[in-house]
Amino acid sequence: MPIVYKVNIIEALKEKGYNTNRLRKEKLLSEGVLQSLRTNKYISMDNLSKICGLLDCQPADLIAYEKGEGVSGKAD
């Protein structure tokens, strides 16, 4: 997976006062999104945008591109 999370987003949200129960109750993020974050899976740009708003940060503060196996940089 060439895009990786630079920080534990759930922990960063907790530090800002957003525990998982609050995130679900206030319908800020769904359980599916939270599970994706727990397992380091991709989330949508809409959800990334919501998280940036909650954490008052830029996407680059949360994710990074790491070139690795299976990524040639060539267009198909």
PDB file of N, CA, C, O and CB in Angstrom:
ATOM      1  N   MET A   1       0.843  -1.168   0.000  1.00  0.00           N
ATOM      2  CA  MET A   1       0.000   0.000   0.000  1.00  0.00           C
ATOM      3  C   MET A   1       0.893   1.237   0.000  1.00  0.00           C
ATOM      4  O   MET A   1       1.537   1.527   1.008  1.00  0.00           O
ATOM      5  CB  MET A   1      -0.962  -0.006   1.216  1.00  0.00           C
ATOM      6  N   PRO A   2       0.943   1.963  -1.098  1.00  0.00           N
ATOM      7  CA  PRO A   2       1.859   3.101  -1.192  1.00  0.00           C
ATOM      8  C   PRO A   2       1.450   4.318  -0.349  1.00  0.00           C
ATOM      9  O   PRO A   2       2.308   5.126   0.006  1.00  0.00           O
ATOM     10  CB  PRO A   2       1.975   3.518  -2.621  1.00  0.00           C
ATOM     11  N   ILE A   3       0.163   4.466  -0.023  1.00  0.00           N
ATOM     12  CA  ILE A   3      -0.265   5.548   0.857  1.00  0.00           C
ATOM     13  C   ILE A   3      -0.351   4.980   2.266  1.00  0.00           C
ATOM     14  O   ILE A   3      -1.032   3.982   2.500  1.00  0.00           O
ATOM     15  CB  ILE A   3      -1.643   6.163   0.398  1.00  0.00           C
ATOM     16  N   VAL A   4       0.348   5.622   3.210  1.00  0.00           N
ATOM     17  CA  VAL A   4       0.368   5.143   4.590  1.00  0.00           C
ATOM     18  C   VAL A   4      -0.039   6.273   5.535  1.00  0.00           C
ATOM     19  O   VAL A   4       0.109   7.456   5.227  1.00  0.00           O
ATOM     20  CB  VAL A   4       1.772   4.599   4.963  1.00  0.00           C
ATOM     21  N   TYR A   5      -0.547   5.876   6.676  1.00  0.00           N
ATOM     22  CA  TYR A   5      -0.890   6.845   7.713  1.00  0.00           C
ATOM     23  C   TYR A   5       0.368   7.190   8.497  1.00  0.00           C
ATOM     24  O   TYR A   5       1.094   6.303   8.947  1.00  0.00           O
ATOM     25  CB  TYR A   5      -2.000   6.291   8.657  1.00  0.00           C
ATOM     26  N   LYS A   6       0.618   8.475   8.656  1.00  0.00           N
ATOM     27  CA  LYS A   6       1.794   8.940   9.391  1.00  0.00           C
ATOM     28  C   LYS A   6       1.555   8.967  10.898  1.00  0.00           C
ATOM     29  O   LYS A   6       2.503   8.926  11.683  1.00  0.00           O
ATOM     30  CB  LYS A   6       2.193  10.324   8.911  1.00  0.00           C
ATOM     31  N   VAL A   7       0.294   9.036  11.294  1.00  0.00           N
ATOM     32  CA  VAL A   7      -0.068   9.076  12.709  1.00  0.00           C
ATOM     33  C   VAL A   7      -1.209   8.096  12.952  1.00  0.00           C
ATOM     34  O   VAL A   7      -1.901   7.687  12.020  1.00  0.00           O
ATOM     35  CB  VAL A   7      -0.471  10.517  13.148  1.00  0.00           C
ATOM     36  N   ASN A   8      -1.392   7.730  14.200  1.00  0.00           N
ATOM     37  CA  ASN A   8      -2.557   6.930  14.581  1.00  0.00           C
ATOM     38  C   ASN A   8      -3.719   7.921  14.674  1.00  0.00           C
ATOM     39  O   ASN A   8      -3.833   8.657  15.654  1.00  0.00           O
ATOM     40  CB  ASN A   8      -2.326   6.134  15.963  1.00  0.00           C
ATOM     41  N   ILE A   9      -4.567   7.939  13.670  1.00  0.00           N
ATOM     42  CA  ILE A   9      -5.626   8.938  13.570  1.00  0.00           C
ATOM     43  C   ILE A   9      -6.622   8.808  14.712  1.00  0.00           C
ATOM     44  O   ILE A   9      -7.076   9.822  15.241  1.00  0.00           O
ATOM     45  CB  ILE A   9      -6.347   8.813  12.235  1.00  0.00           C
ATOM     46  N   ILE A  10      -6.969   7.608  15.102  1.00  0.00           N
ATOM     47  CA  ILE A  10      -7.913   7.425  16.204  1.00  0.00           C
ATOM     48  C   ILE A  10      -7.344   8.005  17.492  1.00  0.00           C
ATOM     49  O   ILE A  10      -8.066   8.651  18.250  1.00  0.00           O
ATOM     50  CB  ILE A  10      -8.247   5.933  16.392  1.00  0.00           C
ATOM     51  N   GLU A  11      -6.069   7.784  17.745  1.00  0.00           N
ATOM     52  CA  GLU A  11      -5.429   8.354  18.944  1.00  0.00           C
ATOM     53  C   GLU A  11      -5.379   9.875  18.868  1.00  0.00           C
ATOM     54  O   GLU A  11      -5.598  10.556  19.870  1.00  0.00           O
ATOM     55  CB  GLU A  11      -4.005   7.792  19.116  1.00  0.00           C
ATOM     56  N   ALA A  12      -5.091  10.408  17.684  1.00  0.00           N
ATOM     57  CA  ALA A  12      -5.049  11.860  17.514  1.00  0.00           C
ATOM     58  C   ALA A  12      -6.434  12.461  17.764  1.00  0.00           C
ATOM     59  O   ALA A  12      -6.546  13.527  18.370  1.00  0.00           O
ATOM     60  CB  ALA A  12      -4.549  12.229  16.096  1.00  0.00           C
ATOM     61  N   LEU A  13      -7.480  11.786  17.304  1.00  0.00           N
ATOM     62  CA  LEU A  13      -8.838  12.256  17.548  1.00  0.00           C
ATOM     63  C   LEU A  13      -9.168  12.216  19.041  1.00  0.00           C
ATOM     64  O   LEU A  13      -9.793  13.137  19.567  1.00  0.00           O
ATOM     65  CB  LEU A  13      -9.847  11.410  16.757  1.00  0.00           C
ATOM     66  N   LYS A  14      -8.745  11.145  19.722  1.00  0.00           N
ATOM     67  CA  LYS A  14      -8.977  11.035  21.165  1.00  0.00           C
ATOM     68  C   LYS A  14      -8.313  12.179  21.911  1.00  0.00           C
ATOM     69  O   LYS A  14      -8.886  12.722  22.855  1.00  0.00           O
ATOM     70  CB  LYS A  14      -8.457   9.694  21.693  1.00  0.00           C
ATOM     71  N   GLU A  15      -7.107  12.549  21.493  1.00  0.00           N
ATOM     72  CA  GLU A  15      -6.389  13.651  22.136  1.00  0.00           C
ATOM     73  C   GLU A  15      -7.139  14.979  21.973  1.00  0.00           C
ATOM     74  O   GLU A  15      -6.993  15.877  22.801  1.00  0.00           O
ATOM     75  CB  GLU A  15      -4.975  13.772  21.552  1.00  0.00           C
ATOM     76  N   LYS A  16      -7.936  15.102  20.914  1.00  0.00           N
ATOM     77  CA  LYS A  16      -8.742  16.309  20.668  1.00  0.00           C
ATOM     78  C   LYS A  16     -10.134  16.197  21.293  1.00  0.00           C
ATOM     79  O   LYS A  16     -10.960  17.094  21.125  1.00  0.00           O
ATOM     80  CB  LYS A  16      -8.870  16.562  19.160  1.00  0.00           C
ATOM     81  N   GLY A  17     -10.400  15.098  22.014  1.00  0.00           N
ATOM     82  CA  GLY A  17     -11.682  14.931  22.688  1.00  0.00           C
ATOM     83  C   GLY A  17     -12.722  14.148  21.915  1.00  0.00           C
ATOM     84  O   GLY A  17     -13.889  14.117  22.305  1.00  0.00           O
ATOM     85  N   TYR A  18     -12.320  13.517  20.829  1.00  0.00           N
ATOM     86  CA  TYR A  18     -13.251  12.738  20.007  1.00  0.00           C
ATOM     87  C   TYR A  18     -12.996  11.241  20.197  1.00  0.00           C
ATOM     88  O   TYR A  18     -12.234  10.639  19.441  1.00  0.00           O
ATOM     89  CB  TYR A  18     -13.114  13.124  18.508  1.00  0.00           C
ATOM     90  N   ASN A  19     -13.638  10.637  21.214  1.00  0.00           N
ATOM     91  CA  ASN A  19     -13.492   9.188  21.346  1.00  0.00           C
ATOM     92  C   ASN A  19     -14.412   8.513  20.332  1.00  0.00           C
ATOM     93  O   ASN A  19     -15.269   9.167  19.738  1.00  0.00           O
ATOM     94  CB  ASN A  19     -13.820   8.716  22.804  1.00  0.00           C
ATOM     95  N   THR A  20     -14.240   7.224  20.135  1.00  0.00           N
ATOM     96  CA  THR A  20     -14.979   6.531  19.080  1.00  0.00           C
ATOM     97  C   THR A  20     -16.479   6.574  19.330  1.00  0.00           C
ATOM     98  O   THR A  20     -17.260   6.654  18.382  1.00  0.00           O
ATOM     99  CB  THR A  20     -14.513   5.084  18.970  1.00  0.00           C
ATOM    100  N   ASN A  21     -16.891   6.523  20.589  1.00  0.00           N
ATOM    101  CA  ASN A  21     -18.318   6.597  20.901  1.00  0.00           C
ATOM    102  C   ASN A  21     -18.887   7.946  20.461  1.00  0.00           C
ATOM    103  O   ASN A  21     -19.960   7.997  19.861  1.00  0.00           O
ATOM    104  CB  ASN A  21     -18.556   6.380  22.412  1.00  0.00           C
ATOM    105  N   ARG A  22     -18.188   9.019  20.750  1.00  0.00           N
ATOM    106  CA  ARG A  22     -18.644  10.354  20.349  1.00  0.00           C
ATOM    107  C   ARG A  22     -18.686  10.489  18.829  1.00  0.00           C
ATOM    108  O   ARG A  22     -19.623  11.064  18.275  1.00  0.00           O
ATOM    109  CB  ARG A  22     -17.728  11.432  20.947  1.00  0.00           C
ATOM    110  N   LEU A  23     -17.669   9.959  18.165  1.00  0.00           N
ATOM    111  CA  LEU A  23     -17.618  10.045  16.703  1.00  0.00           C
ATOM    112  C   LEU A  23     -18.824   9.361  16.068  1.00  0.00           C
ATOM    113  O   LEU A  23     -19.397   9.868  15.103  1.00  0.00           O
ATOM    114  CB  LEU A  23     -16.323   9.418  16.175  1.00  0.00           C
ATOM    115  N   ARG A  24     -19.207   8.202  16.616  1.00  0.00           N
ATOM    116  CA  ARG A  24     -20.371   7.479  16.095  1.00  0.00           C
ATOM    117  C   ARG A  24     -21.678   8.169  16.490  1.00  0.00           C
ATOM    118  O   ARG A  24     -22.567   8.348  15.657  1.00  0.00           O
ATOM    119  CB  ARG A  24     -20.369   6.030  16.604  1.00  0.00           C
ATOM    120  N   LYS A  25     -21.790   8.557  17.766  1.00  0.00           N
ATOM    121  CA  LYS A  25     -23.029   9.154  18.282  1.00  0.00           C
ATOM    122  C   LYS A  25     -23.371  10.455  17.560  1.00  0.00           C
ATOM    123  O   LYS A  25     -24.531  10.701  17.228  1.00  0.00           O
ATOM    124  CB  LYS A  25     -22.906   9.413  19.786  1.00  0.00           C
ATOM    125  N   GLU A  26     -22.358  11.285  17.321  1.00  0.00           N
ATOM    126  CA  GLU A  26     -22.581  12.558  16.646  1.00  0.00           C
ATOM    127  C   GLU A  26     -22.529  12.423  15.126  1.00  0.00           C
ATOM    128  O   GLU A  26     -22.603  13.414  14.398  1.00  0.00           O
ATOM    129  CB  GLU A  26     -21.554  13.571  17.106  1.00  0.00           C
ATOM    130  N   LYS A  27     -22.401  11.176  14.658  1.00  0.00           N
ATOM    131  CA  LYS A  27     -22.373  10.845  13.226  1.00  0.00           C
ATOM    132  C   LYS A  27     -21.283  11.616  12.481  1.00  0.00           C
ATOM    133  O   LYS A  27     -21.479  12.084  11.359  1.00  0.00           O
ATOM    134  CB  LYS A  27     -23.734  11.137  12.591  1.00  0.00           C
ATOM    135  N   LEU A  28     -20.127  11.733  13.141  1.00  0.00           N
ATOM    136  CA  LEU A  28     -18.984  12.385  12.513  1.00  0.00           C
ATOM    137  C   LEU A  28     -18.257  11.404  11.605  1.00  0.00           C
ATOM    138  O   LEU A  28     -17.845  11.757  10.500  1.00  0.00           O
ATOM    139  CB  LEU A  28     -18.025  12.947  13.577  1.00  0.00           C
ATOM    140  N   LEU A  29     -18.099  10.161  12.080  1.00  0.00           N
ATOM    141  CA  LEU A  29     -17.486   9.081  11.299  1.00  0.00           C
ATOM    142  C   LEU A  29     -18.247   7.797  11.581  1.00  0.00           C
ATOM    143  O   LEU A  29     -18.687   7.566  12.707  1.00  0.00           O
ATOM    144  CB  LEU A  29     -15.965   8.916  11.641  1.00  0.00           C
ATOM    145  N   SER A  30     -18.402   6.971  10.572  1.00  0.00           N
ATOM    146  CA  SER A  30     -19.125   5.707  10.748  1.00  0.00           C
ATOM    147  C   SER A  30     -18.210   4.647  11.358  1.00  0.00           C
ATOM    148  O   SER A  30     -16.990   4.800  11.401  1.00  0.00           O
ATOM    149  CB  SER A  30     -19.689   5.211   9.397  1.00  0.00           C
ATOM    150  N   GLU A  31     -18.830   3.582  11.824  1.00  0.00           N
ATOM    151  CA  GLU A  31     -18.067   2.457  12.363  1.00  0.00           C
ATOM    152  C   GLU A  31     -17.171   1.859  11.288  1.00  0.00           C
ATOM    153  O   GLU A  31     -16.059   1.425  11.588  1.00  0.00           O
ATOM    154  CB  GLU A  31     -19.010   1.381  12.928  1.00  0.00           C
ATOM    155  N   GLY A  32     -17.633   1.828  10.048  1.00  0.00           N
ATOM    156  CA  GLY A  32     -16.825   1.301   8.948  1.00  0.00           C
ATOM    157  C   GLY A  32     -15.552   2.101   8.740  1.00  0.00           C
ATOM    158  O   GLY A  32     -14.487   1.529   8.507  1.00  0.00           O
ATOM    159  N   VAL A  33     -15.656   3.411   8.823  1.00  0.00           N
ATOM    160  CA  VAL A  33     -14.474   4.275   8.679  1.00  0.00           C
ATOM    161  C   VAL A  33     -13.525   4.043   9.845  1.00  0.00           C
ATOM    162  O   VAL A  33     -12.314   3.933   9.654  1.00  0.00           O
ATOM    163  CB  VAL A  33     -14.884   5.773   8.603  1.00  0.00           C
ATOM    164  N   LEU A  34     -14.070   3.971  11.039  1.00  0.00           N
ATOM    165  CA  LEU A  34     -13.225   3.730  12.216  1.00  0.00           C
ATOM    166  C   LEU A  34     -12.511   2.384  12.102  1.00  0.00           C
ATOM    167  O   LEU A  34     -11.336   2.270  12.451  1.00  0.00           O
ATOM    168  CB  LEU A  34     -14.071   3.775  13.509  1.00  0.00           C
ATOM    169  N   GLN A  35     -13.220   1.367  11.614  1.00  0.00           N
ATOM    170  CA  GLN A  35     -12.591   0.055  11.439  1.00  0.00           C
ATOM    171  C   GLN A  35     -11.500   0.106  10.380  1.00  0.00           C
ATOM    172  O   GLN A  35     -10.454  -0.525  10.532  1.00  0.00           O
ATOM    173  CB  GLN A  35     -13.639  -0.995  11.058  1.00  0.00           C
ATOM    174  N   SER A  36     -11.738   0.851   9.315  1.00  0.00           N
ATOM    175  CA  SER A  36     -10.703   1.005   8.282  1.00  0.00           C
ATOM    176  C   SER A  36      -9.458   1.668   8.863  1.00  0.00           C
ATOM    177  O   SER A  36      -8.336   1.275   8.543  1.00  0.00           O
ATOM    178  CB  SER A  36     -11.239   1.834   7.092  1.00  0.00           C
ATOM    179  N   LEU A  37      -9.651   2.659   9.706  1.00  0.00           N
ATOM    180  CA  LEU A  37      -8.506   3.333  10.332  1.00  0.00           C
ATOM    181  C   LEU A  37      -7.767   2.385  11.272  1.00  0.00           C
ATOM    182  O   LEU A  37      -6.537   2.400  11.334  1.00  0.00           O
ATOM    183  CB  LEU A  37      -8.970   4.585  11.102  1.00  0.00           C
ATOM    184  N   ARG A  38      -8.515   1.563  12.002  1.00  0.00           N
ATOM    185  CA  ARG A  38      -7.881   0.601  12.917  1.00  0.00           C
ATOM    186  C   ARG A  38      -7.007  -0.405  12.171  1.00  0.00           C
ATOM    187  O   ARG A  38      -5.984  -0.851  12.691  1.00  0.00           O
ATOM    188  CB  ARG A  38      -8.947  -0.144  13.722  1.00  0.00           C
ATOM    189  N   THR A  39      -7.412  -0.759  10.951  1.00  0.00           N
ATOM    190  CA  THR A  39      -6.696  -1.784  10.185  1.00  0.00           C
ATOM    191  C   THR A  39      -5.832  -1.195   9.073  1.00  0.00           C
ATOM    192  O   THR A  39      -5.372  -1.914   8.185  1.00  0.00           O
ATOM    193  CB  THR A  39      -7.683  -2.764   9.590  1.00  0.00           C
ATOM    194  N   ASN A  40      -5.618   0.118   9.129  1.00  0.00           N
ATOM    195  CA  ASN A  40      -4.759   0.822   8.160  1.00  0.00           C
ATOM    196  C   ASN A  40      -5.220   0.654   6.720  1.00  0.00           C
ATOM    197  O   ASN A  40      -4.402   0.538   5.808  1.00  0.00           O
ATOM    198  CB  ASN A  40      -3.337   0.333   8.283  1.00  0.00           C
ATOM    199  N   LYS A  41      -6.516   0.643   6.523  1.00  0.00           N
ATOM    200  CA  LYS A  41      -7.072   0.578   5.170  1.00  0.00           C
ATOM    201  C   LYS A  41      -7.421   1.982   4.705  1.00  0.00           C
ATOM    202  O   LYS A  41      -7.524   2.912   5.505  1.00  0.00           O
ATOM    203  CB  LYS A  41      -8.323  -0.343   5.120  1.00  0.00           C
ATOM    204  N   TYR A  42      -7.600   2.116   3.403  1.00  0.00           N
ATOM    205  CA  TYR A  42      -7.933   3.413   2.823  1.00  0.00           C
ATOM    206  C   TYR A  42      -9.305   3.900   3.271  1.00  0.00           C
ATOM    207  O   TYR A  42     -10.214   3.104   3.509  1.00  0.00           O
ATOM    208  CB  TYR A  42      -7.884   3.336   1.308  1.00  0.00           C
ATOM    209  N   ILE A  43      -9.439   5.212   3.382  1.00  0.00           N
ATOM    210  CA  ILE A  43     -10.730   5.843   3.609  1.00  0.00           C
ATOM    211  C   ILE A  43     -10.952   6.842   2.482  1.00  0.00           C
ATOM    212  O   ILE A  43     -10.014   7.200   1.770  1.00  0.00           O
ATOM    213  CB  ILE A  43     -10.796   6.539   5.016  1.00  0.00           C
ATOM    214  N   SER A  44     -12.180   7.289   2.322  1.00  0.00           N
ATOM    215  CA  SER A  44     -12.491   8.209   1.233  1.00  0.00           C
ATOM    216  C   SER A  44     -11.907   9.597   1.500  1.00  0.00           C
ATOM    217  O   SER A  44     -11.559   9.944   2.628  1.00  0.00           O
ATOM    218  CB  SER A  44     -14.006   8.304   1.035  1.00  0.00           C
ATOM    219  N   MET A  45     -11.814  10.368   0.431  1.00  0.00           N
ATOM    220  CA  MET A  45     -11.343  11.744   0.563  1.00  0.00           C
ATOM    221  C   MET A  45     -12.324  12.562   1.401  1.00  0.00           C
ATOM    222  O   MET A  45     -11.911  13.466   2.127  1.00  0.00           O
ATOM    223  CB  MET A  45     -11.153  12.388  -0.826  1.00  0.00           C
ATOM    224  N   ASP A  46     -13.606  12.259   1.308  1.00  0.00           N
ATOM    225  CA  ASP A  46     -14.595  12.961   2.137  1.00  0.00           C
ATOM    226  C   ASP A  46     -14.317  12.730   3.619  1.00  0.00           C
ATOM    227  O   ASP A  46     -14.361  13.666   4.418  1.00  0.00           O
ATOM    228  CB  ASP A  46     -16.023  12.496   1.787  1.00  0.00           C
ATOM    229  N   ASN A  47     -14.033  11.480   3.980  1.00  0.00           N
ATOM    230  CA  ASN A  47     -13.740  11.177   5.379  1.00  0.00           C
ATOM    231  C   ASN A  47     -12.403  11.775   5.811  1.00  0.00           C
ATOM    232  O   ASN A  47     -12.268  12.246   6.940  1.00  0.00           O
ATOM    233  CB  ASN A  47     -13.732   9.667   5.601  1.00  0.00           C
ATOM    234  N   LEU A  48     -11.429  11.758   4.926  1.00  0.00           N
ATOM    235  CA  LEU A  48     -10.147  12.384   5.234  1.00  0.00           C
ATOM    236  C   LEU A  48     -10.353  13.878   5.475  1.00  0.00           C
ATOM    237  O   LEU A  48      -9.748  14.455   6.379  1.00  0.00           O
ATOM    238  CB  LEU A  48      -9.127  12.150   4.086  1.00  0.00           C
ATOM    239  N   SER A  49     -11.200  14.496   4.671  1.00  0.00           N
ATOM    240  CA  SER A  49     -11.515  15.914   4.831  1.00  0.00           C
ATOM    241  C   SER A  49     -12.179  16.181   6.185  1.00  0.00           C
ATOM    242  O   SER A  49     -11.837  17.151   6.861  1.00  0.00           O
ATOM    243  CB  SER A  49     -12.427  16.388   3.691  1.00  0.00           C
ATOM    244  N   LYS A  50     -13.125  15.328   6.580  1.00  0.00           N
ATOM    245  CA  LYS A  50     -13.785  15.472   7.886  1.00  0.00           C
ATOM    246  C   LYS A  50     -12.767  15.389   9.017  1.00  0.00           C
ATOM    247  O   LYS A  50     -12.810  16.173   9.965  1.00  0.00           O
ATOM    248  CB  LYS A  50     -14.868  14.389   8.069  1.00  0.00           C
ATOM    249  N   ILE A  51     -11.850  14.426   8.905  1.00  0.00           N
ATOM    250  CA  ILE A  51     -10.842  14.234   9.947  1.00  0.00           C
ATOM    251  C   ILE A  51      -9.921  15.448  10.018  1.00  0.00           C
ATOM    252  O   ILE A  51      -9.563  15.894  11.108  1.00  0.00           O
ATOM    253  CB  ILE A  51     -10.022  12.950   9.685  1.00  0.00           C
ATOM    254  N   CYS A  52      -9.541  15.979   8.868  1.00  0.00           N
ATOM    255  CA  CYS A  52      -8.702  17.180   8.848  1.00  0.00           C
ATOM    256  C   CYS A  52      -9.417  18.342   9.528  1.00  0.00           C
ATOM    257  O   CYS A  52      -8.789  19.132  10.232  1.00  0.00           O
ATOM    258  CB  CYS A  52      -8.328  17.558   7.401  1.00  0.00           C
ATOM    259  N   GLY A  53     -10.714  18.446   9.321  1.00  0.00           N
ATOM    260  CA  GLY A  53     -11.489  19.488   9.982  1.00  0.00           C
ATOM    261  C   GLY A  53     -11.521  19.305  11.491  1.00  0.00           C
ATOM    262  O   GLY A  53     -11.379  20.271  12.240  1.00  0.00           O
ATOM    263  N   LEU A  54     -11.705  18.074  11.935  1.00  0.00           N
ATOM    264  CA  LEU A  54     -11.747  17.791  13.371  1.00  0.00           C
ATOM    265  C   LEU A  54     -10.393  18.035  14.039  1.00  0.00           C
ATOM    266  O   LEU A  54     -10.322  18.522  15.167  1.00  0.00           O
ATOM    267  CB  LEU A  54     -12.191  16.349  13.608  1.00  0.00           C
ATOM    268  N   LEU A  55      -9.324  17.687  13.325  1.00  0.00           N
ATOM    269  CA  LEU A  55      -7.980  17.821  13.899  1.00  0.00           C
ATOM    270  C   LEU A  55      -7.315  19.152  13.553  1.00  0.00           C
ATOM    271  O   LEU A  55      -6.226  19.450  14.042  1.00  0.00           O
ATOM    272  CB  LEU A  55      -7.104  16.685  13.422  1.00  0.00           C
ATOM    273  N   ASP A  56      -7.970  19.951  12.708  1.00  0.00           N
ATOM    274  CA  ASP A  56      -7.419  21.234  12.262  1.00  0.00           C
ATOM    275  C   ASP A  56      -6.021  21.040  11.675  1.00  0.00           C
ATOM    276  O   ASP A  56      -5.045  21.637  12.127  1.00  0.00           O
ATOM    277  CB  ASP A  56      -7.372  22.243  13.432  1.00  0.00           C
ATOM    278  N   CYS A  57      -5.959  20.180  10.648  1.00  0.00           N
ATOM    279  CA  CYS A  57      -4.675  19.870  10.019  1.00  0.00           C
ATOM    280  C   CYS A  57      -4.848  19.702   8.516  1.00  0.00           C
ATOM    281  O   CYS A  57      -5.958  19.808   7.994  1.00  0.00           O
ATOM    282  CB  CYS A  57      -4.063  18.598  10.631  1.00  0.00           C
ATOM    283  N   GLN A  58      -3.764  19.443   7.837  1.00  0.00           N
ATOM    284  CA  GLN A  58      -3.753  19.200   6.396  1.00  0.00           C
ATOM    285  C   GLN A  58      -3.628  17.685   6.147  1.00  0.00           C
ATOM    286  O   GLN A  58      -3.092  16.966   6.991  1.00  0.00           O
ATOM    287  CB  GLN A  58      -2.577  19.984   5.703  1.00  0.00           C
ATOM    288  N   PRO A  59      -4.119  17.199   4.998  1.00  0.00           N
ATOM    289  CA  PRO A  59      -3.986  15.766   4.702  1.00  0.00           C
ATOM    290  C   PRO A  59      -2.542  15.261   4.798  1.00  0.00           C
ATOM    291  O   PRO A  59      -2.304  14.130   5.220  1.00  0.00           O
ATOM    292  CB  PRO A  59      -4.524  15.482   3.314  1.00  0.00           C
ATOM    293  N   ALA A  60      -1.592  16.095   4.408  1.00  0.00           N
ATOM    294  CA  ALA A  60      -0.183  15.678   4.460  1.00  0.00           C
ATOM    295  C   ALA A  60       0.308  15.471   5.891  1.00  0.00           C
ATOM    296  O   ALA A  60       1.339  14.832   6.106  1.00  0.00           O
ATOM    297  CB  ALA A  60       0.693  16.713   3.767  1.00  0.00           C
ATOM    298  N   ASP A  61      -0.415  16.002   6.863  1.00  0.00           N
ATOM    299  CA  ASP A  61      -0.069  15.749   8.264  1.00  0.00           C
ATOM    300  C   ASP A  61      -0.462  14.338   8.675  1.00  0.00           C
ATOM    301  O   ASP A  61       0.046  13.809   9.663  1.00  0.00           O
ATOM    302  CB  ASP A  61      -0.749  16.772   9.180  1.00  0.00           C
ATOM    303  N   LEU A  62      -1.374  13.729   7.912  1.00  0.00           N
ATOM    304  CA  LEU A  62      -1.926  12.425   8.263  1.00  0.00           C
ATOM    305  C   LEU A  62      -1.446  11.282   7.386  1.00  0.00           C
ATOM    306  O   LEU A  62      -1.290  10.157   7.860  1.00  0.00           O
ATOM    307  CB  LEU A  62      -3.400  12.486   8.205  1.00  0.00           C
ATOM    308  N   ILE A  63      -1.211  11.560   6.110  1.00  0.00           N
ATOM    309  CA  ILE A  63      -0.847  10.492   5.175  1.00  0.00           C
ATOM    310  C   ILE A  63       0.418  10.842   4.408  1.00  0.00           C
ATOM    311  O   ILE A  63       0.794  12.007   4.276  1.00  0.00           O
ATOM    312  CB  ILE A  63      -1.992  10.221   4.197  1.00  0.00           C
ATOM    313  N   ALA A  64       1.061   9.793   3.907  1.00  0.00           N
ATOM    314  CA  ALA A  64       2.275   9.980   3.106  1.00  0.00           C
ATOM    315  C   ALA A  64       2.314   8.918   2.017  1.00  0.00           C
ATOM    316  O   ALA A  64       1.718   7.850   2.148  1.00  0.00           O
ATOM    317  CB  ALA A  64       3.558   9.907   3.996  1.00  0.00           C
ATOM    318  N   TYR A  65       3.018   9.229   0.956  1.00  0.00           N
ATOM    319  CA  TYR A  65       3.243   8.279  -0.132  1.00  0.00           C
ATOM    320  C   TYR A  65       4.591   7.616   0.094  1.00  0.00           C
ATOM    321  O   TYR A  65       5.602   8.294   0.276  1.00  0.00           O
ATOM    322  CB  TYR A  65       3.187   8.982  -1.532  1.00  0.00           C
ATOM    323  N   GLU A  66       4.601   6.295   0.081  1.00  0.00           N
ATOM    324  CA  GLU A  66       5.842   5.527   0.194  1.00  0.00           C
ATOM    325  C   GLU A  66       5.938   4.602  -1.001  1.00  0.00           C
ATOM    326  O   GLU A  66       5.135   3.683  -1.163  1.00  0.00           O
ATOM    327  CB  GLU A  66       5.899   4.720   1.531  1.00  0.00           C
ATOM    328  N   LYS A  67       6.921   4.854  -1.826  1.00  0.00           N
ATOM    329  CA  LYS A  67       7.124   3.994  -2.988  1.00  0.00           C
ATOM    330  C   LYS A  67       7.604   2.636  -2.496  1.00  0.00           C
ATOM    331  O   LYS A  67       8.487   2.541  -1.643  1.00  0.00           O
ATOM    332  CB  LYS A  67       8.146   4.623  -3.995  1.00  0.00           C
ATOM    333  N   GLY A  68       7.016   1.609  -3.038  1.00  0.00           N
ATOM    334  CA  GLY A  68       7.390   0.272  -2.582  1.00  0.00           C
ATOM    335  C   GLY A  68       7.123  -0.760  -3.641  1.00  0.00           C
ATOM    336  O   GLY A  68       6.937  -0.437  -4.814  1.00  0.00           O
ATOM    337  N   GLU A  69       7.104  -2.012  -3.215  1.00  0.00           N
ATOM    338  CA  GLU A  69       6.891  -3.139  -4.111  1.00  0.00           C
ATOM    339  C   GLU A  69       5.590  -2.999  -4.867  1.00  0.00           C
ATOM    340  O   GLU A  69       4.568  -2.622  -4.294  1.00  0.00           O
ATOM    341  CB  GLU A  69       6.904  -4.441  -3.339  1.00  0.00           C
ATOM    342  N   GLY A  70       5.625  -3.300  -6.145  1.00  0.00           N
ATOM    343  CA  GLY A  70       4.423  -3.282  -6.947  1.00  0.00           C
ATOM    344  C   GLY A  70       4.066  -1.902  -7.473  1.00  0.00           C
ATOM    345  O   GLY A  70       3.068  -1.757  -8.179  1.00  0.00           O
ATOM    346  N   VAL A  71       4.841  -0.900  -7.152  1.00  0.00           N
ATOM    347  CA  VAL A  71       4.575   0.456  -7.634  1.00  0.00           C
ATOM    348  C   VAL A  71       5.730   0.851  -8.543  1.00  0.00           C
ATOM    349  O   VAL A  71       6.844   1.095  -8.079  1.00  0.00           O
ATOM    350  CB  VAL A  71       4.406   1.477  -6.441  1.00  0.00           C
ATOM    351  N   SER A  72       5.456   0.912  -9.827  1.00  0.00           N
ATOM    352  CA  SER A  72       6.529   1.183 -10.773  1.00  0.00           C
ATOM    353  C   SER A  72       6.621   2.659 -11.144  1.00  0.00           C
ATOM    354  O   SER A  72       7.652   3.116 -11.636  1.00  0.00           O
ATOM    355  CB  SER A  72       6.335   0.358 -12.018  1.00  0.00           C
ATOM    356  N   GLY A  73       5.547   3.399 -10.909  1.00  0.00           N
ATOM    357  CA  GLY A  73       5.532   4.788 -11.311  1.00  0.00           C
ATOM    358  C   GLY A  73       5.244   4.974 -12.788  1.00  0.00           C
ATOM    359  O   GLY A  73       5.237   6.102 -13.281  1.00  0.00           O
ATOM    360  N   LYS A  74       5.002   3.863 -13.514  1.00  0.00           N
ATOM    361  CA  LYS A  74       4.708   3.915 -14.936  1.00  0.00           C
ATOM    362  C   LYS A  74       3.209   3.883 -15.151  1.00  0.00           C
ATOM    363  O   LYS A  74       2.488   3.201 -14.423  1.00  0.00           O
ATOM    364  CB  LYS A  74       5.385   2.755 -15.680  1.00  0.00           C
ATOM    365  N   ALA A  75       2.743   4.606 -16.130  1.00  0.00           N
ATOM    366  CA  ALA A  75       1.331   4.559 -16.488  1.00  0.00           C
ATOM    367  C   ALA A  75       1.065   3.291 -17.287  1.00  0.00           C
ATOM    368  O   ALA A  75       1.899   2.864 -18.086  1.00  0.00           O
ATOM    369  CB  ALA A  75       0.914   5.820 -17.294  1.00  0.00           C
ATOM    370  N   ASP A  76      -0.095   2.698 -17.068  1.00  0.00           N
ATOM    371  CA  ASP A  76      -0.467   1.483 -17.818  1.00  0.00           C
ATOM    372  C   ASP A  76      -1.028   1.812 -19.157  1.00  0.00           C
ATOM    373  O   ASP A  76      -1.390   0.911 -19.913  1.00  0.00           O
ATOM    374  CB  ASP A  76      -1.467   0.660 -17.050  1.00  0.00           C
TER     375      ASP A  76
END
